[in-house]
Amino acid sequence: MKKIYLAVLAIMALTCYTRGSAYATPSSQVWIPSADIQPFATVHLGVDNYTTFFKNKKDGGHMTPVDVGITLGALETNFVDAEIGVDIKESTDDPFYFNAKLGTKEDSLGKYFPAFIIGGYNFGTKAETTNLNILYMEIAKTLGSFGRLTAGYYVGNDKLLINTKGQKENDGVLLSYDRTMAEISPKLWLVMDYMGGYNVLGAASFGLSWRFSPQVSALLGYHIFNEPKLPGTGENMVTIQFDLDF
């Protein structure tokens, strides 16, 4: 495992050396995928942590595994862009999950045309345990200074995405709103998102992000599961996320 981590870091360092740095928007909102795609040859490193605060474990205090995500911009044309990535969730027995995204930018196919995204994530390596296999599609449109609206739908593994009665609950809507708070600072970003379904992934989240430089940003947010009684969910959590672009 240590050798794998060292190899990943070496690839990141090589990419940084050969390509230089570039600006990239986040490829997720708080919880759900965004309509953004990493520019070609950009490496995006994200570290996401979700935890309760000031709660003893016996009173419902908990945290999710820390997610270290590495995303690479794999394709960039006038019409279609793509990214691929891996998430390492520690500490878990099967930490590796894979993802990919393909889509068009806003206005790339004509004036007023929204961004259109298809993708997948949480492709785990252990059958019927970590292979949630989420497939989704989204459309997104920026409405001037009002901000950007995103709407979509997802479907996943009906053996793992179930409700409290053990029935399949493996699909739902994806919704989000985000905007740069330029009236305060162009470095401040507001975001809210929602993932439908009373399963282990269904949740509402919101947060504020601050971009320290074109390559470094951090987000502080709040996360509310739709069904807190399911194993793997629980009490509302605070999320702290760090993003670094090469």
C-alpha positions in Angstrom: 0.0 0.0 0.0 2.8 2.4 0.8 4.4 1.8 -2.6 1.1 2.6 -4.3 0.9 5.9 -2.4 4.5 6.8 -3.3 3.8 6.0 -7.0 0.7 8.3 -7.0 2.7 11.1 -5.5 5.5 10.6 -8.0 3.0 10.8 -10.9 1.6 14.0 -9.4 5.1 15.5 -9.1 6.0 14.6 -12.7 2.8 16.1 -14.0 3.5 19.3 -12.1 7.0 19.5 -13.4 6.2 18.8 -17.1 2.9 20.8 -17.4 3.2 23.6 -14.9 0.3 25.0 -12.9 -3.2 25.9 -14.2 -6.4 27.2 -12.8 -9.2 24.7 -12.3 -12.7 24.9 -10.7 -13.7 22.1 -8.3 -15.1 19.0 -10.0 -17.6 18.5 -7.1 -19.9 20.8 -5.2 -20.0 19.9 -1.5 -21.3 16.3 -1.9 -22.5 15.8 -5.4 -20.6 15.9 -8.7 -20.4 19.3 -10.4 -20.7 20.3 -14.0 -17.0 21.4 -13.9 -14.4 19.3 -15.6 -10.6 19.6 -14.9 -8.7 21.2 -17.8 -6.5 18.8 -19.8 -3.4 17.6 -17.9 -4.4 19.4 -14.7 -4.1 17.3 -11.6 -6.6 18.1 -8.9 -5.9 16.9 -5.3 -8.8 17.0 -2.9 -9.0 16.0 0.8 -12.5 15.8 2.2 -13.4 15.2 5.9 -16.9 14.8 7.4 -17.3 14.7 11.2 -19.6 15.6 14.0 -18.4 18.2 16.5 -18.7 18.2 20.3 -20.5 14.9 20.4 -19.4 11.8 22.3 -19.5 8.5 20.3 -22.2 7.2 22.6 -24.4 10.2 21.8 -24.0 9.8 18.0 -20.6 11.3 17.4 -19.0 9.9 14.3 -17.0 10.6 11.2 -16.7 9.2 7.7 -13.4 7.9 6.3 -11.1 10.7 5.0 -11.4 10.9 1.2 -8.2 11.7 -0.7 -9.2 12.3 -4.3 -6.9 12.6 -7.3 -8.5 13.8 -10.5 -6.8 14.2 -13.9 -8.1 16.3 -16.8 -8.0 13.7 -19.6 -9.5 15.5 -22.6 -10.2 19.1 -23.6 -11.7 20.1 -27.0 -13.9 22.9 -28.2 -17.0 20.7 -27.6 -16.2 17.8 -25.2 -14.0 17.6 -22.0 -13.3 14.6 -19.8 -11.7 13.8 -16.5 -10.8 10.5 -14.7 -9.9 10.0 -11.0 -9.4 7.8 -8.0 -10.6 8.3 -4.4 -8.6 6.7 -1.5 -10.9 6.5 1.6 -9.0 5.8 4.7 -9.1 4.0 7.0 -11.1 1.2 5.3 -10.4 -2.3 4.2 -11.0 -1.6 0.5 -10.0 2.1 0.1 -9.9 2.5 -3.7 -12.8 4.0 -5.7 -12.7 5.2 -9.3 -14.6 7.9 -11.2 -14.9 9.5 -14.7 -16.8 12.4 -16.2 -17.5 13.5 -19.8 -19.3 16.7 -20.8 -19.7 19.9 -22.7 -19.2 23.4 -21.4 -21.9 26.0 -21.4 -22.5 27.7 -24.8 -20.1 25.3 -26.5 -22.8 24.0 -28.8 -24.6 27.3 -29.3 -25.7 30.4 -27.4 -27.6 29.7 -24.2 -26.8 26.0 -24.4 -26.3 24.5 -20.9 -23.4 22.4 -19.8 -24.3 18.7 -20.2 -22.5 16.1 -18.1 -22.5 12.3 -17.9 -20.4 10.4 -15.4 -19.9 7.7 -12.8 -18.2 7.4 -9.4 -17.9 5.2 -6.3 -16.8 2.3 -8.5 -15.4 0.3 -5.6 -13.2 -2.8 -5.8 -15.1 -5.2 -3.6 -18.4 -6.7 -5.1 -21.5 -6.0 -3.0 -19.5 -4.1 -0.5 -18.0 -1.0 -2.0 -19.2 -1.1 -5.6 -22.0 1.5 -5.3 -21.5 2.2 -9.1 -23.2 5.6 -9.3 -24.1 6.7 -12.9 -25.5 10.2 -13.4 -26.3 12.9 -15.8 -26.5 16.7 -15.2 -27.3 19.9 -16.9 -26.1 23.3 -15.6 -26.6 26.9 -16.6 -25.2 30.1 -15.2 -27.8 32.9 -15.0 -25.6 36.0 -14.9 -24.9 37.4 -11.4 -27.7 35.2 -9.9 -25.4 32.2 -10.1 -25.4 28.7 -11.5 -28.2 26.1 -11.3 -27.5 22.4 -11.8 -30.1 19.6 -12.1 -29.6 15.9 -12.8 -30.4 12.3 -11.9 -28.4 9.3 -10.7 -28.8 5.5 -10.4 -26.7 3.0 -8.5 -26.3 -0.5 -7.2 -29.7 -1.6 -5.8 -28.0 -4.2 -3.6 -26.2 -1.5 -1.6 -28.4 1.6 -2.0 -31.4 0.5 0.2 -33.7 2.1 2.7 -34.2 1.2 6.4 -36.6 -1.6 5.3 -34.0 -3.2 3.1 -35.8 -2.2 -0.1 -33.9 -0.8 -3.0 -33.5 3.0 -2.9 -30.9 3.4 -5.7 -31.9 6.5 -7.6 -32.8 10.1 -7.1 -32.4 13.7 -8.2 -29.2 15.8 -8.1 -29.6 19.5 -7.5 -27.3 22.4 -6.7 -26.9 26.1 -6.7 -23.6 28.0 -6.6 -22.2 31.4 -7.2 -19.1 33.5 -6.6 -19.8 36.1 -3.9 -18.2 38.9 -5.9 -19.9 41.6 -3.9 -17.8 40.5 -0.9 -14.7 39.0 -2.7 -14.1 37.2 -6.0 -12.3 34.6 -3.9 -15.5 33.6 -1.9 -17.8 30.9 -3.3 -21.2 29.9 -2.0 -22.6 26.4 -2.8 -25.7 24.3 -1.8 -26.5 20.8 -3.1 -28.9 18.0 -2.6 -28.8 14.3 -3.5 -32.2 12.6 -3.4 -33.0 9.1 -2.0 -33.3 7.7 1.5 -30.1 5.7 1.1 -26.6 6.0 2.5 -25.8 8.8 0.0 -29.0 10.9 0.1 -28.2 14.2 1.7 -28.4 18.0 1.7 -25.2 20.1 2.0 -24.1 23.7 1.9 -20.9 25.5 2.3 -18.5 28.5 1.7 -15.2 28.1 -0.1 -12.3 30.5 -0.1 -9.7 30.5 -2.9 -6.3 31.4 -1.4 -4.7 31.4 -4.9 -5.6 30.1 -8.4 -4.4 26.6 -7.2 -5.4 26.4 -3.5 -8.9 26.6 -1.9 -10.7 25.4 1.2 -14.3 24.8 2.0 -16.3 24.7 5.2 -19.7 23.3 5.1 -22.6 21.4 6.8 -24.0 18.1 5.8 -27.4 16.6 6.6 -28.3 13.0 5.7 -31.8 12.3 4.4 -32.0 9.1 6.4 -29.8 9.3 9.6 -30.9 5.8 10.8 -29.1 3.9 8.1 -25.6 2.4 8.9 -23.1 4.7 7.3 -25.1 7.8 7.9 -26.0 9.4 11.2 -26.0 12.8 12.9 -25.5 16.0 10.9 -21.8 16.6 10.2 -19.4 19.5 9.5 -17.2 19.1 6.4 -13.8 20.6 5.8 -12.4 20.2 2.3 -9.0 21.2 0.9 -8.3 21.4 -2.9 -5.0 21.8 -4.7 -4.5 22.1 -8.4 -1.3 21.3 -10.4 
